[in-house]
Amino acid sequence: MWIGACTSSIGTWMQKLAQSWLVYELTNSAWMLALDAFLGEIPIFLLSLIGGVVADRMDRRKLLLASQFVQLTCAFTLAGLLASEMIRVEIVFLLSFVVGCAQAFGGPAYQSIIPSLVPKEGLQNAIALNSIQFNLARVIGPAIGGVAMAQLGAAWCFFLNGFSFLAVIYSLIVLPARLPAATKKESPVDALKGGLAFVREREAMVPLIVLAFLMTFLGLPLLTFLPVIAKDVLHLGRDAYSTLLSISGIGSVSGALIVAGMNNVKHKGRAALLLLSAMGLLTIGFSASRNFWLTCFLLYLCGAVLMSVFALVMSLVQTITPDEMRGRVMSVYNVAFRGGMPFGNLVSGRMMTFFSAPEILAANGVLLIALSGYCLFVQRKIARV
């Protein structure tokens, strides 16, 4: 399953590279780039709660298979339209939205399957290993995608992504059926209410969910607007953008490896908050850099620190959640974690019509430091777990 997911993730990052550059070339607008990211993520914010209920009531493997087939179809559709020169930015937006809908149901199912494959004491390492495959793909995908765009054209990035879904589909087919964990015959509405009640009542769960939203709201625009940094700030081309994406992925792999080695460290909440403060400082430094290699170094550190925070927060949520509630709780987490992305990108993209990209990223860095400080010294529930 790890190999299948990694192969698919490589294809996904090839498409992300080509799609972001395509949208920016078609429109030359940071706002349009933000809108594409928003449309790809907003379905996850709107539908993940329903997806979590479904993941607790049906075979999670079958739900994941359906999600993969929808994404495969969208990738091939985009490839065909681009190859036939029928592409329009509105079509790109529509397919981004459809893929987001598929991920809204696939995400909770995938996150709920992982704990059933490993013992509880290995859960944090499993989450870190999953983060490694995703971010290893962020290194390999843009590297291959950059070559494919230069030598074959952007359409081949979408074609290859479509074929990459076959690997994860095969791994899911050979995986034994995972029956739904929920045993009570309750209505979907009652099941959803039960999940929300669990989140409200569990110690530190609400602050962790809020932190997940805010750290992606403020932290992820740095990656979304890399085409703007490459083209308008560093005055370089698509090769530089491909390199920046890969460097960020290398940093994220490093961060996941660090978290895997922190399995027995106490006070993971405090560690996550201190790393979040470091992320703020690095973001400010990244926004001030005008040297390509310094930008690469700071981006590597940003990737490592951001992934460390993500993995620590998710492992805390998974650890305090029982299996029968996992689909619903992870859907709430997904709403927060993935919901912060579209709104953060949209707000940052809109503000870039009034201020420069470096100024907005620097402001996000300052807010990350303030958020970390608040959770460390004022609202201390996360710092105590």
N, C-alpha and C positions, 0 to 999 in steps of 0.2 A: 504493500500500500504506500509505503514511503517512496519507493522508486517511481510508482505510477504518479503520485502527487507531484514529485519533483519534476518529472518529464512534462506534465501538464503546466506546471508553474513556469517552466522555461518558455513554453509557447506563449503563455499569458504575458510574460514580460517582453517578449518579442513584439507582441501586439501593442502593449502599452507604449513602447518606444515609438513604433510606427504611427500609432493613432494620435499620440500627443503632438508629434512633429507634423503630421498631416493636418490636424485641426489648426495648428498655429500658422502653417503655410497657407492654408485656405483662407484664413481670416486675419492673420497678423494681429491678433487681439488676445491679451491675457484674460479678458473677460470671457471670451468664447472658450478658451482653454479651461477656465474655471467652471463654466456652464456644462461642458462635457463631463468633467469630473463629478460635478453635482448630480447630473442625471444618471451617472453610473452608480452612485452611492445612495441616493435618496430612497430607492425602493427598499434597500436594506433597513433604513431607518423606519420606513412605513410598514413593512411586512414581516420583519424578523420575529415579532411577538407571535404572529400567526404561525410562522415557520417553526418556532419552538414548540408550540402546542402540537403541530402535526408530527414533529420529530419524536415526541413522547407517545404518540398514538399509532404509529405505523412502522413498518420495517425501515429503519434509517438508511440501509443500503439501497433500497429501491428509490427512496426519495433523492438520494445523492445521484443515482444513475439518471433520473429524470432531469436533474439540474445540469449534469454534464452534457446530455444530449442537446438541451436548449442552447447552451453556450457554444457547442460545436457547430450547430446550425448557423448561429449568428456570425461566427468567425468565417465560415465558408461564404456566407452571403456578402459580407463586407469585402472579402477577397475578390469575389466574382464581379461585384459592382466597380471596384477600383480598377481591376484588370480591363474591364470593358469601357472604362472612362465615363461611367455613369454616376460617379460618386458625388454627393452633395453633403454639406456639413449637417443638414437636417437629418439625413439618413444615418449618419454617424451618431448623432444624438439619440435617435430612436433605438438603434441597436444597443447603445450603451445602457439605455433604460431597461431593455428586455433582459440583457445579461445581468443587470443589477437585481431584477425580479427573481431570476433563477438562483442567484447567490443568496438571496434573502431566505430561501428555503433550504439550500444546500449547506449554508454555513453552520446553523445550529445542529444539523444532522452530522456533519463531519466532526465538529467539536465534541459531540456527544458520543461518537464511536471511539475516539481515541482512548478515553479512560477505560473502556471495556476491553482494550487490547493489552493493557499493562497492569501490574499490581499497583496499589495505591502509593506505595513508597517510591515507585519509579515514575510517578505522574509528572513531576516537574521536569525530569530529564526527557520524558516523552514529548512534553510541550516544547522544550528547548530543541529537541531533535527535529520536531515539525517546523519550528522557526528556522532551523538551519537549512532544511530543504527549500523552504520558501525563499530565503534570502540568498542561498546558493544560486537559485534560479535567477535572482536579481542581478547576479554577476554574469552568469552564462547567457541568459536571455538577451540582454542588451548588446553583449559582445557579438553574438551570432546575428541578432537583428540588425546591428549596424552594418555588418558585412553583407547581409541579405539585401538591405535597402540600397547599399552602394552598388552591388554587383547585379542584382536581379530585379530590384524595384520593391516598393513598400507592399505591394499586393502579396508577395511571397511571405512576408511576415505573418499576414493573416491566414494564408493557406497552411503554413507550417503550424500555427497555433491550432487550427482546426484538427490537423492530424495528431497533434500532441494529446488531445483529449482521449484518443483511443487507448493510450497507456493507462490512464486512471480508470477508464471504463472497464478495461480488462481486469485490473486489480480488484475492482469492486465486484465483478462477476464471480471471481474465484474466492472472494471472501465469504465465509459462512454467513448465512442470514442472521442479522441482528434484530431480534424481536423488540418491540417497543417496551421500555422499562415500566411504563405506567400500568398499574393493575386495576385501578378503580374505574368503574364505568361511570364516568362523570362527563358532563357536556363540555364542549370546547370552551365555552365561556367560563364555566366553573374551573376548568383546568387552568385557564389563563389567570383567573383571579387567584387561584392557589399559588401559582408561580410568583405573581406580584406580591402576595402576602408574605411569602417566604423571603423575598428580597428585602421587604420592609422590616421584617422582624429579626433577621439574622444580623448579628453584631458586625459592624464595619462594612456590610455589603453595599448599602446605599452610598457611603462615601467612595467606595471603590468604583461603583458604577459611574458616579459623577466625575471622578478623576479620569476614568477611561474616556469619557466624552471630551473633557477639556484638554487632555494631553494630545488627542488627535486633532481637535479643533485648532490648537495653536502650533502643534509640531509638524503635521503632515503637509501644510502648504509649502514648506521648504522643498519637498520632493516634487510636488505638483508643478511648481513654477520653475523647475530646472531648465526647460526650454527657453524661458525668458532670461534666466541668468546666463545661459550659454550664448544666446544670440544678441541680447541687448546690453548686457553688463560686461561680459568678457569679450564680446564681438567675435565669436567663433561660430562654427557650423555644427551640423548634425553629428559629426564624429566626436566633437567635444561633449555634446549632450549624451551620446552613447557611453562615453568614458565616465562622465559624472554619475550616470545611473549605475554603472558597474561598480564604481568606487563606493557608492552608497551601499550597494549589496554586500560588498566585501566587509564593510564596517558592521553591517547587520549580522552577518555570519559570525564575526568575532564576538559581537555582543551576546548572541545566542550561546556560543561556547562558554563564555564567562558565566552566564546564568546556569548552564549545566553543571559547572563546577562549584556552584554556590548552594548545592542541595541541602547541606546541613547548617547553613548560616542562619542564625536567629535574627529576628526583627527584619524580615524581608520588606515590610511596609516602609520602614525608615530608610532602608537601602534604596528602594524605588524612588522615594521622594528626594533623596540627596542626588541621585542620578538625574532626576528631572530638573533640578536646579542647574546641574552641570550642562544639561541639554540647552537650557536657556542661554547660558554664557557662550556656548559654542555657536549657537544660532546667531548671536550678536556678532561674534567674530567672523562667521561665514558671510554675513550681510555686508561687512566692511571690506572684505577682501576683493582686490582687483587683479590678483595674480593667480593664474590658472592652477599652478601646483600647490599653492597655499590653500586655494579653494578646495582642491581635491583632498588635501590632508584634513582640513576641518570637516569636510563632508564625510570622510571616513569615520572620524570620531563621532560626529552626529549620528551616523547610522548605527554605530556600536552602542552608544548610550541609549538611543531611542528604543532599539530592540531589547536591550536589557530591561528597561522600564516596562515595555509591553509584556514581555515574558513573565516578569515577576508579578505584575498585577493579575494577569490571567491565571497563573498558577495558584495565587491566593484565592481567587474566585472559585476555581475548580476544586481546590482542596476542601473548602467549607460547604460544598454542595453535594447532597446525596444523589445517587444515580437516577432515582425515580423523578427527581426534579431537574435533572441536568439540562434537558432540551429546552425547557422553559426559562431557566435561569440564564443559560448561555444565549438564548434569544434576547433577553433583556440586556445582557452584556453587549451583544452584537449591535443592538439599537444604539447604545451609548458609544461604543468603540467605533463602529462604522458610521454612526450618525454624525459624529464630530467631524468626519472628513468632508462630506459635501457642504455643510454649513461653514466650516472653516475655510474651505477653498472658495466658496461663494463670497464670503465677507472679504477675505484677503484679495480676491480677484477684483471685486468691486472697488475696494480702497486703492488698488493699483491704477485705477483710472484718474485718481487725484494725487497720489504720491508714487514714488518709485518703488520697484519691487524690493530693493535692499532696505528701504525705510520701513516697509510693512513687515518684512521678516525680522528686522531688529526689534520692532514693537512686540511681535509675537514672543521673541526671546525674553524680553523684559517681563511680559505677563507670565511666562512659564516659571521664572524665578519667583515672582509674587505668589503664584499658585502653590509652589513647593513650600515656600515660607509659611503660608497660611496653614497648610496641612501639618507642618512640623511643629508649629508653635501655638496655634490657636485651636483649630479643630483637629485633635490628635488621635482620632480613632484608627486611622490608617497607620500612623507611626507606631502604634502599640501592637500591631499584628505581625 
